[in-house]
Amino acid sequence: MTGDCEQKYRFPSPILKVQFNPRNDKVFLVCPMRHSSRFSQFRGRSSSCTLG
């Protein structure tokens, strides 16, 4: 792992938490403020999910 930037993402509000999938390094969970959580992939696909 290096300190080089590979991807940049924009979200509508500040990000509270980001967690990467330990078994698939292309998938991560993003938890923005005031919006639902999102599962995202490095290939540009994303889907929202409600965690409660």
PDB file of N, CA, C, O and CB in Angstrom:
ATOM      1  N   MET A   1       0.838  -1.168   0.000  1.00  0.00           N
ATOM      2  CA  MET A   1       0.000   0.000   0.000  1.00  0.00           C
ATOM      3  C   MET A   1       0.889   1.239   0.000  1.00  0.00           C
ATOM      4  O   MET A   1       1.890   1.307   0.713  1.00  0.00           O
ATOM      5  CB  MET A   1      -0.957  -0.007   1.210  1.00  0.00           C
ATOM      6  N   THR A   2       0.506   2.203  -0.805  1.00  0.00           N
ATOM      7  CA  THR A   2       1.263   3.448  -0.886  1.00  0.00           C
ATOM      8  C   THR A   2       0.372   4.617  -0.494  1.00  0.00           C
ATOM      9  O   THR A   2      -0.820   4.439  -0.242  1.00  0.00           O
ATOM     10  CB  THR A   2       1.834   3.654  -2.305  1.00  0.00           C
ATOM     11  N   GLY A   3       0.935   5.780  -0.443  1.00  0.00           N
ATOM     12  CA  GLY A   3       0.175   6.974  -0.110  1.00  0.00           C
ATOM     13  C   GLY A   3      -0.384   7.683  -1.333  1.00  0.00           C
ATOM     14  O   GLY A   3      -0.870   8.808  -1.219  1.00  0.00           O
ATOM     15  N   ASP A   4      -0.327   7.047  -2.506  1.00  0.00           N
ATOM     16  CA  ASP A   4      -0.821   7.661  -3.732  1.00  0.00           C
ATOM     17  C   ASP A   4      -2.341   7.605  -3.786  1.00  0.00           C
ATOM     18  O   ASP A   4      -2.947   6.628  -3.346  1.00  0.00           O
ATOM     19  CB  ASP A   4      -0.219   6.969  -4.960  1.00  0.00           C
ATOM     20  N   CYS A   5      -2.956   8.652  -4.324  1.00  0.00           N
ATOM     21  CA  CYS A   5      -4.407   8.710  -4.483  1.00  0.00           C
ATOM     22  C   CYS A   5      -4.797   7.938  -5.743  1.00  0.00           C
ATOM     23  O   CYS A   5      -4.295   8.231  -6.827  1.00  0.00           O
ATOM     24  CB  CYS A   5      -4.906  10.188  -4.559  1.00  0.00           C
ATOM     25  N   GLU A   6      -5.686   6.957  -5.609  1.00  0.00           N
ATOM     26  CA  GLU A   6      -6.141   6.174  -6.755  1.00  0.00           C
ATOM     27  C   GLU A   6      -7.518   6.609  -7.232  1.00  0.00           C
ATOM     28  O   GLU A   6      -7.779   6.610  -8.435  1.00  0.00           O
ATOM     29  CB  GLU A   6      -6.163   4.700  -6.404  1.00  0.00           C
ATOM     30  N   GLN A   7      -8.391   6.973  -6.326  1.00  0.00           N
ATOM     31  CA  GLN A   7      -9.758   7.373  -6.660  1.00  0.00           C
ATOM     32  C   GLN A   7     -10.162   8.549  -5.777  1.00  0.00           C
ATOM     33  O   GLN A   7      -9.678   8.689  -4.654  1.00  0.00           O
ATOM     34  CB  GLN A   7     -10.750   6.183  -6.484  1.00  0.00           C
ATOM     35  N   LYS A   8     -11.058   9.397  -6.298  1.00  0.00           N
ATOM     36  CA  LYS A   8     -11.651  10.473  -5.509  1.00  0.00           C
ATOM     37  C   LYS A   8     -13.157  10.357  -5.621  1.00  0.00           C
ATOM     38  O   LYS A   8     -13.684  10.067  -6.695  1.00  0.00           O
ATOM     39  CB  LYS A   8     -11.157  11.878  -5.983  1.00  0.00           C
ATOM     40  N   TYR A   9     -13.848  10.582  -4.525  1.00  0.00           N
ATOM     41  CA  TYR A   9     -15.301  10.514  -4.489  1.00  0.00           C
ATOM     42  C   TYR A   9     -15.843  11.787  -3.865  1.00  0.00           C
ATOM     43  O   TYR A   9     -15.210  12.380  -2.992  1.00  0.00           O
ATOM     44  CB  TYR A   9     -15.783   9.270  -3.708  1.00  0.00           C
ATOM     45  N   ARG A  10     -17.017  12.202  -4.317  1.00  0.00           N
ATOM     46  CA  ARG A  10     -17.703  13.349  -3.726  1.00  0.00           C
ATOM     47  C   ARG A  10     -19.006  12.860  -3.110  1.00  0.00           C
ATOM     48  O   ARG A  10     -19.723  12.049  -3.696  1.00  0.00           O
ATOM     49  CB  ARG A  10     -17.968  14.467  -4.790  1.00  0.00           C
ATOM     50  N   PHE A  11     -19.297  13.368  -1.921  1.00  0.00           N
ATOM     51  CA  PHE A  11     -20.534  13.041  -1.237  1.00  0.00           C
ATOM     52  C   PHE A  11     -21.222  14.343  -0.848  1.00  0.00           C
ATOM     53  O   PHE A  11     -20.556  15.368  -0.698  1.00  0.00           O
ATOM     54  CB  PHE A  11     -20.272  12.145   0.012  1.00  0.00           C
ATOM     55  N   PRO A  12     -22.548  14.322  -0.681  1.00  0.00           N
ATOM     56  CA  PRO A  12     -23.285  15.561  -0.417  1.00  0.00           C
ATOM     57  C   PRO A  12     -23.084  16.139   0.986  1.00  0.00           C
ATOM     58  O   PRO A  12     -23.526  17.255   1.259  1.00  0.00           O
ATOM     59  CB  PRO A  12     -24.736  15.318  -0.632  1.00  0.00           C
ATOM     60  N   SER A  13     -22.435  15.407   1.865  1.00  0.00           N
ATOM     61  CA  SER A  13     -22.216  15.897   3.230  1.00  0.00           C
ATOM     62  C   SER A  13     -20.912  15.308   3.768  1.00  0.00           C
ATOM     63  O   SER A  13     -20.337  14.413   3.148  1.00  0.00           O
ATOM     64  CB  SER A  13     -23.418  15.525   4.162  1.00  0.00           C
ATOM     65  N   PRO A  14     -20.438  15.802   4.920  1.00  0.00           N
ATOM     66  CA  PRO A  14     -19.211  15.245   5.505  1.00  0.00           C
ATOM     67  C   PRO A  14     -19.362  13.757   5.825  1.00  0.00           C
ATOM     68  O   PRO A  14     -20.459  13.285   6.121  1.00  0.00           O
ATOM     69  CB  PRO A  14     -18.835  16.013   6.776  1.00  0.00           C
ATOM     70  N   ILE A  15     -18.267  13.041   5.764  1.00  0.00           N
ATOM     71  CA  ILE A  15     -18.255  11.597   6.001  1.00  0.00           C
ATOM     72  C   ILE A  15     -17.925  11.322   7.463  1.00  0.00           C
ATOM     73  O   ILE A  15     -16.927  11.818   7.986  1.00  0.00           O
ATOM     74  CB  ILE A  15     -17.235  10.890   5.069  1.00  0.00           C
ATOM     75  N   LEU A  16     -18.771  10.527   8.121  1.00  0.00           N
ATOM     76  CA  LEU A  16     -18.531  10.149   9.510  1.00  0.00           C
ATOM     77  C   LEU A  16     -17.588   8.959   9.620  1.00  0.00           C
ATOM     78  O   LEU A  16     -16.726   8.920  10.498  1.00  0.00           O
ATOM     79  CB  LEU A  16     -19.842   9.830  10.198  1.00  0.00           C
ATOM     80  N   LYS A  17     -17.759   7.979   8.714  1.00  0.00           N
ATOM     81  CA  LYS A  17     -16.990   6.737   8.824  1.00  0.00           C
ATOM     82  C   LYS A  17     -16.893   6.063   7.462  1.00  0.00           C
ATOM     83  O   LYS A  17     -17.830   6.113   6.665  1.00  0.00           O
ATOM     84  CB  LYS A  17     -17.635   5.779   9.856  1.00  0.00           C
ATOM     85  N   VAL A  18     -15.755   5.436   7.205  1.00  0.00           N
ATOM     86  CA  VAL A  18     -15.560   4.597   6.018  1.00  0.00           C
ATOM     87  C   VAL A  18     -14.963   3.287   6.492  1.00  0.00           C
ATOM     88  O   VAL A  18     -14.017   3.280   7.280  1.00  0.00           O
ATOM     89  CB  VAL A  18     -14.633   5.296   4.945  1.00  0.00           C
ATOM     90  N   GLN A  19     -15.510   2.179   6.018  1.00  0.00           N
ATOM     91  CA  GLN A  19     -14.996   0.870   6.412  1.00  0.00           C
ATOM     92  C   GLN A  19     -14.842   0.008   5.169  1.00  0.00           C
ATOM     93  O   GLN A  19     -15.771  -0.112   4.370  1.00  0.00           O
ATOM     94  CB  GLN A  19     -15.932   0.186   7.448  1.00  0.00           C
ATOM     95  N   PHE A  20     -13.672  -0.590   5.010  1.00  0.00           N
ATOM     96  CA  PHE A  20     -13.400  -1.450   3.866  1.00  0.00           C
ATOM     97  C   PHE A  20     -13.748  -2.890   4.197  1.00  0.00           C
ATOM     98  O   PHE A  20     -13.638  -3.325   5.343  1.00  0.00           O
ATOM     99  CB  PHE A  20     -11.932  -1.341   3.442  1.00  0.00           C
ATOM    100  N   ASN A  21     -14.173  -3.626   3.168  1.00  0.00           N
ATOM    101  CA  ASN A  21     -14.466  -5.042   3.311  1.00  0.00           C
ATOM    102  C   ASN A  21     -13.139  -5.790   3.423  1.00  0.00           C
ATOM    103  O   ASN A  21     -12.295  -5.653   2.536  1.00  0.00           O
ATOM    104  CB  ASN A  21     -15.321  -5.572   2.109  1.00  0.00           C
ATOM    105  N   PRO A  22     -12.924  -6.578   4.484  1.00  0.00           N
ATOM    106  CA  PRO A  22     -11.639  -7.260   4.643  1.00  0.00           C
ATOM    107  C   PRO A  22     -11.388  -8.363   3.610  1.00  0.00           C
ATOM    108  O   PRO A  22     -10.238  -8.742   3.387  1.00  0.00           O
ATOM    109  CB  PRO A  22     -11.558  -7.848   6.017  1.00  0.00           C
ATOM    110  N   ARG A  23     -12.441  -8.880   2.980  1.00  0.00           N
ATOM    111  CA  ARG A  23     -12.267  -9.959   2.003  1.00  0.00           C
ATOM    112  C   ARG A  23     -12.282  -9.477   0.556  1.00  0.00           C
ATOM    113  O   ARG A  23     -11.844 -10.195  -0.343  1.00  0.00           O
ATOM    114  CB  ARG A  23     -13.345 -10.987   2.191  1.00  0.00           C
ATOM    115  N   ASN A  24     -12.782  -8.271   0.330  1.00  0.00           N
ATOM    116  CA  ASN A  24     -12.849  -7.723  -1.031  1.00  0.00           C
ATOM    117  C   ASN A  24     -12.399  -6.270  -0.955  1.00  0.00           C
ATOM    118  O   ASN A  24     -13.150  -5.413  -0.488  1.00  0.00           O
ATOM    119  CB  ASN A  24     -14.306  -7.845  -1.644  1.00  0.00           C
ATOM    120  N   ASP A  25     -11.194  -5.987  -1.407  1.00  0.00           N
ATOM    121  CA  ASP A  25     -10.638  -4.643  -1.260  1.00  0.00           C
ATOM    122  C   ASP A  25     -11.223  -3.634  -2.246  1.00  0.00           C
ATOM    123  O   ASP A  25     -10.830  -2.468  -2.228  1.00  0.00           O
ATOM    124  CB  ASP A  25      -9.148  -4.693  -1.428  1.00  0.00           C
ATOM    125  N   LYS A  26     -12.151  -4.054  -3.104  1.00  0.00           N
ATOM    126  CA  LYS A  26     -12.809  -3.141  -4.041  1.00  0.00           C
ATOM    127  C   LYS A  26     -14.129  -2.591  -3.495  1.00  0.00           C
ATOM    128  O   LYS A  26     -14.727  -1.712  -4.117  1.00  0.00           O
ATOM    129  CB  LYS A  26     -13.061  -3.850  -5.360  1.00  0.00           C
ATOM    130  N   VAL A  27     -14.594  -3.088  -2.349  1.00  0.00           N
ATOM    131  CA  VAL A  27     -15.888  -2.701  -1.783  1.00  0.00           C
ATOM    132  C   VAL A  27     -15.671  -2.009  -0.447  1.00  0.00           C
ATOM    133  O   VAL A  27     -14.853  -2.440   0.365  1.00  0.00           O
ATOM    134  CB  VAL A  27     -16.814  -3.935  -1.614  1.00  0.00           C
ATOM    135  N   PHE A  28     -16.422  -0.919  -0.227  1.00  0.00           N
ATOM    136  CA  PHE A  28     -16.335  -0.225   1.049  1.00  0.00           C
ATOM    137  C   PHE A  28     -17.686   0.371   1.415  1.00  0.00           C
ATOM    138  O   PHE A  28     -18.533   0.594   0.550  1.00  0.00           O
ATOM    139  CB  PHE A  28     -15.259   0.871   1.000  1.00  0.00           C
ATOM    140  N   LEU A  29     -17.877   0.625   2.696  1.00  0.00           N
ATOM    141  CA  LEU A  29     -19.099   1.193   3.244  1.00  0.00           C
ATOM    142  C   LEU A  29     -18.806   2.618   3.670  1.00  0.00           C
ATOM    143  O   LEU A  29     -17.837   2.869   4.385  1.00  0.00           O
ATOM    144  CB  LEU A  29     -19.638   0.349   4.437  1.00  0.00           C
ATOM    145  N   VAL A  30     -19.641   3.556   3.232  1.00  0.00           N
ATOM    146  CA  VAL A  30     -19.470   4.969   3.563  1.00  0.00           C
ATOM    147  C   VAL A  30     -20.682   5.420   4.361  1.00  0.00           C
ATOM    148  O   VAL A  30     -21.819   5.164   3.966  1.00  0.00           O
ATOM    149  CB  VAL A  30     -19.288   5.842   2.277  1.00  0.00           C
ATOM    150  N   CYS A  31     -20.442   6.096   5.492  1.00  0.00           N
ATOM    151  CA  CYS A  31     -21.512   6.614   6.340  1.00  0.00           C
ATOM    152  C   CYS A  31     -21.438   8.141   6.381  1.00  0.00           C
ATOM    153  O   CYS A  31     -20.704   8.694   7.199  1.00  0.00           O
ATOM    154  CB  CYS A  31     -21.417   6.020   7.774  1.00  0.00           C
ATOM    155  N   PRO A  32     -22.187   8.835   5.511  1.00  0.00           N
ATOM    156  CA  PRO A  32     -22.181  10.295   5.533  1.00  0.00           C
ATOM    157  C   PRO A  32     -23.166  10.846   6.565  1.00  0.00           C
ATOM    158  O   PRO A  32     -24.101  10.161   6.978  1.00  0.00           O
ATOM    159  CB  PRO A  32     -22.514  10.843   4.148  1.00  0.00           C
ATOM    160  N   MET A  33     -22.938  12.094   6.970  1.00  0.00           N
ATOM    161  CA  MET A  33     -23.869  12.761   7.883  1.00  0.00           C
ATOM    162  C   MET A  33     -25.171  13.059   7.151  1.00  0.00           C
ATOM    163  O   MET A  33     -25.150  13.440   5.980  1.00  0.00           O
ATOM    164  CB  MET A  33     -23.249  14.069   8.453  1.00  0.00           C
ATOM    165  N   ARG A  34     -26.305  12.888   7.830  1.00  0.00           N
ATOM    166  CA  ARG A  34     -27.637  13.246   7.348  1.00  0.00           C
ATOM    167  C   ARG A  34     -28.080  12.506   6.092  1.00  0.00           C
ATOM    168  O   ARG A  34     -29.051  12.918   5.458  1.00  0.00           O
ATOM    169  CB  ARG A  34     -27.685  14.701   7.086  1.00  0.00           C
ATOM    170  N   HIS A  35     -27.406  11.435   5.715  1.00  0.00           N
ATOM    171  CA  HIS A  35     -27.799  10.641   4.553  1.00  0.00           C
ATOM    172  C   HIS A  35     -27.665   9.162   4.903  1.00  0.00           C
ATOM    173  O   HIS A  35     -26.995   8.802   5.871  1.00  0.00           O
ATOM    174  CB  HIS A  35     -26.932  11.000   3.303  1.00  0.00           C
ATOM    175  N   SER A  36     -28.312   8.305   4.102  1.00  0.00           N
ATOM    176  CA  SER A  36     -28.218   6.873   4.367  1.00  0.00           C
ATOM    177  C   SER A  36     -26.830   6.349   3.998  1.00  0.00           C
ATOM    178  O   SER A  36     -26.117   6.951   3.195  1.00  0.00           O
ATOM    179  CB  SER A  36     -29.304   6.107   3.588  1.00  0.00           C
ATOM    180  N   SER A  37     -26.469   5.236   4.589  1.00  0.00           N
ATOM    181  CA  SER A  37     -25.168   4.609   4.326  1.00  0.00           C
ATOM    182  C   SER A  37     -25.131   4.068   2.903  1.00  0.00           C
ATOM    183  O   SER A  37     -26.167   3.748   2.322  1.00  0.00           O
ATOM    184  CB  SER A  37     -24.885   3.472   5.343  1.00  0.00           C
ATOM    185  N   ARG A  38     -23.914   3.970   2.345  1.00  0.00           N
ATOM    186  CA  ARG A  38     -23.750   3.490   0.984  1.00  0.00           C
ATOM    187  C   ARG A  38     -22.686   2.416   0.902  1.00  0.00           C
ATOM    188  O   ARG A  38     -21.609   2.542   1.484  1.00  0.00           O
ATOM    189  CB  ARG A  38     -23.402   4.633   0.060  1.00  0.00           C
ATOM    190  N   PHE A  39     -23.003   1.350   0.169  1.00  0.00           N
ATOM    191  CA  PHE A  39     -21.985   0.388  -0.235  1.00  0.00           C
ATOM    192  C   PHE A  39     -21.456   0.869  -1.575  1.00  0.00           C
ATOM    193  O   PHE A  39     -22.241   1.102  -2.494  1.00  0.00           O
ATOM    194  CB  PHE A  39     -22.556  -1.089  -0.322  1.00  0.00           C
ATOM    195  N   SER A  40     -20.168   1.021  -1.706  1.00  0.00           N
ATOM    196  CA  SER A  40     -19.580   1.504  -2.953  1.00  0.00           C
ATOM    197  C   SER A  40     -18.498   0.552  -3.424  1.00  0.00           C
ATOM    198  O   SER A  40     -17.905  -0.183  -2.634  1.00  0.00           O
ATOM    199  CB  SER A  40     -19.006   2.919  -2.777  1.00  0.00           C
ATOM    200  N   GLN A  41     -18.249   0.579  -4.733  1.00  0.00           N
ATOM    201  CA  GLN A  41     -17.171  -0.197  -5.329  1.00  0.00           C
ATOM    202  C   GLN A  41     -16.258   0.753  -6.078  1.00  0.00           C
ATOM    203  O   GLN A  41     -16.692   1.830  -6.487  1.00  0.00           O
ATOM    204  CB  GLN A  41     -17.720  -1.305  -6.273  1.00  0.00           C
ATOM    205  N   PHE A  42     -15.011   0.379  -6.263  1.00  0.00           N
ATOM    206  CA  PHE A  42     -14.053   1.228  -6.940  1.00  0.00           C
ATOM    207  C   PHE A  42     -14.325   1.373  -8.430  1.00  0.00           C
ATOM    208  O   PHE A  42     -13.686   2.194  -9.088  1.00  0.00           O
ATOM    209  CB  PHE A  42     -12.683   0.693  -6.735  1.00  0.00           C
ATOM    210  N   ARG A  43     -15.237   0.612  -8.968  1.00  0.00           N
ATOM    211  CA  ARG A  43     -15.534   0.720 -10.401  1.00  0.00           C
ATOM    212  C   ARG A  43     -16.688   1.673 -10.666  1.00  0.00           C
ATOM    213  O   ARG A  43     -17.229   1.684 -11.772  1.00  0.00           O
ATOM    214  CB  ARG A  43     -15.858  -0.650 -10.979  1.00  0.00           C
ATOM    215  N   GLY A  44     -17.074   2.467  -9.687  1.00  0.00           N
ATOM    216  CA  GLY A  44     -18.085   3.492  -9.908  1.00  0.00           C
ATOM    217  C   GLY A  44     -19.496   3.108  -9.515  1.00  0.00           C
ATOM    218  O   GLY A  44     -20.375   3.970  -9.505  1.00  0.00           O
ATOM    219  N   ARG A  45     -19.747   1.858  -9.193  1.00  0.00           N
ATOM    220  CA  ARG A  45     -21.089   1.460  -8.804  1.00  0.00           C
ATOM    221  C   ARG A  45     -21.297   1.727  -7.323  1.00  0.00           C
ATOM    222  O   ARG A  45     -20.369   1.582  -6.527  1.00  0.00           O
ATOM    223  CB  ARG A  45     -21.336  -0.021  -9.127  1.00  0.00           C
ATOM    224  N   SER A  46     -22.500   2.113  -6.953  1.00  0.00           N
ATOM    225  CA  SER A  46     -22.817   2.286  -5.540  1.00  0.00           C
ATOM    226  C   SER A  46     -24.283   1.958  -5.327  1.00  0.00           C
ATOM    227  O   SER A  46     -25.088   2.053  -6.252  1.00  0.00           O
ATOM    228  CB  SER A  46     -22.496   3.728  -5.061  1.00  0.00           C
ATOM    229  N   SER A  47     -24.621   1.579  -4.128  1.00  0.00           N
ATOM    230  CA  SER A  47     -26.003   1.333  -3.760  1.00  0.00           C
ATOM    231  C   SER A  47     -26.195   1.794  -2.330  1.00  0.00           C
ATOM    232  O   SER A  47     -25.317   1.633  -1.484  1.00  0.00           O
ATOM    233  CB  SER A  47     -26.381  -0.166  -3.926  1.00  0.00           C
ATOM    234  N   SER A  48     -27.356   2.367  -2.077  1.00  0.00           N
ATOM    235  CA  SER A  48     -27.602   2.856  -0.726  1.00  0.00           C
ATOM    236  C   SER A  48     -28.282   1.767   0.088  1.00  0.00           C
ATOM    237  O   SER A  48     -28.989   0.918  -0.455  1.00  0.00           O
ATOM    238  CB  SER A  48     -28.463   4.141  -0.748  1.00  0.00           C
ATOM    239  N   CYS A  49     -28.065   1.801   1.365  1.00  0.00           N
ATOM    240  CA  CYS A  49     -28.692   0.843   2.262  1.00  0.00           C
ATOM    241  C   CYS A  49     -29.029   1.568   3.553  1.00  0.00           C
ATOM    242  O   CYS A  49     -28.366   2.537   3.925  1.00  0.00           O
ATOM    243  CB  CYS A  49     -27.765  -0.390   2.526  1.00  0.00           C
ATOM    244  N   THR A  50     -30.048   1.099   4.221  1.00  0.00           N
ATOM    245  CA  THR A  50     -30.437   1.685   5.493  1.00  0.00           C
ATOM    246  C   THR A  50     -29.994   0.756   6.601  1.00  0.00           C
ATOM    247  O   THR A  50     -30.382  -0.412   6.639  1.00  0.00           O
ATOM    248  CB  THR A  50     -31.963   1.940   5.556  1.00  0.00           C
ATOM    249  N   LEU A  51     -29.192   1.270   7.491  1.00  0.00           N
ATOM    250  CA  LEU A  51     -28.747   0.494   8.639  1.00  0.00           C
ATOM    251  C   LEU A  51     -29.461   1.020   9.869  1.00  0.00           C
ATOM    252  O   LEU A  51     -29.445   2.223  10.130  1.00  0.00           O
ATOM    253  CB  LEU A  51     -27.201   0.567   8.812  1.00  0.00           C
ATOM    254  N   GLY A  52     -30.070   0.155  10.609  1.00  0.00           N
ATOM    255  CA  GLY A  52     -30.806   0.660  11.750  1.00  0.00           C
ATOM    256  C   GLY A  52     -30.673  -0.237  12.861  1.00  0.00           C
ATOM    257  O   GLY A  52     -31.228   0.017  13.930  1.00  0.00           O
TER     258      GLY A  52
END
